[in-house]
Amino acid sequence: MYEQGKRQLDYNSLIQLAEYYKVSLDYLFQRTDVPFLYEAMEEDELEFMLQSLSLYRDIKYKFK
C-alpha cells in the first residue's frame, strides 16, 4: 500500500527505515542527493568509502 500511495509511514517507521539503511530523513524525503549519514557509519566503513572515492577519482582523472 505504501508503494501505491494509499498509506503513509508513521514517524517512528521512517526513523527505523533511515537507521536501517544508515541514511538521513532528508535523503528519504529527497531533500538531498547525499544518502550517507556519516554519524551512523562505523569508522572502518567511512574509511573504506573515502578510499574508494579516492581510487575512483584517480582512475577518472587518469583517463580524461
NORNORMO-V27520 format. One record per residue. N is the residue number from 1. RES is the residue in three letters. D_FIRST is the distance of its C-alpha to the first C-alpha in whole Angstrom. Layout:
BEGIN
n=N res=RES d_first=D_FIRST
n=N res=RES d_first=D_FIRST
END
This chain:
BEGIN
n=1 res=MET d_first=0
n=2 res=TYR d_first=4
n=3 res=GLU d_first=5
n=4 res=GLN d_first=5
n=5 res=GLY d_first=6
n=6 res=LYS d_first=5
n=7 res=ARG d_first=6
n=8 res=GLN d_first=8
n=9 res=LEU d_first=10
n=10 res=ASP d_first=13
n=11 res=TYR d_first=17
n=12 res=ASN d_first=18
n=13 res=SER d_first=15
n=14 res=LEU d_first=15
n=15 res=ILE d_first=19
n=16 res=GLN d_first=18
n=17 res=LEU d_first=16
n=18 res=ALA d_first=19
n=19 res=GLU d_first=22
n=20 res=TYR d_first=20
n=21 res=TYR d_first=21
n=22 res=LYS d_first=24
n=23 res=VAL d_first=23
n=24 res=SER d_first=23
n=25 res=LEU d_first=20
n=26 res=ASP d_first=22
n=27 res=TYR d_first=21
n=28 res=LEU d_first=17
n=29 res=PHE d_first=18
n=30 res=GLN d_first=20
n=31 res=ARG d_first=23
n=32 res=THR d_first=25
n=33 res=ASP d_first=25
n=34 res=VAL d_first=27
n=35 res=PRO d_first=24
n=36 res=PHE d_first=27
n=37 res=LEU d_first=27
n=38 res=TYR d_first=31
n=39 res=GLU d_first=31
n=40 res=ALA d_first=29
n=41 res=MET d_first=31
n=42 res=GLU d_first=34
n=43 res=GLU d_first=37
n=44 res=ASP d_first=37
n=45 res=GLU d_first=34
n=46 res=LEU d_first=35
n=47 res=GLU d_first=38
n=48 res=PHE d_first=37
n=49 res=MET d_first=35
n=50 res=LEU d_first=38
n=51 res=GLN d_first=40
n=52 res=SER d_first=37
n=53 res=LEU d_first=37
n=54 res=SER d_first=41
n=55 res=LEU d_first=41
n=56 res=TYR d_first=39
n=57 res=ARG d_first=41
n=58 res=ASP d_first=44
n=59 res=ILE d_first=43
n=60 res=LYS d_first=42
n=61 res=TYR d_first=45
n=62 res=LYS d_first=47
n=63 res=PHE d_first=46
n=64 res=LYS d_first=46
END
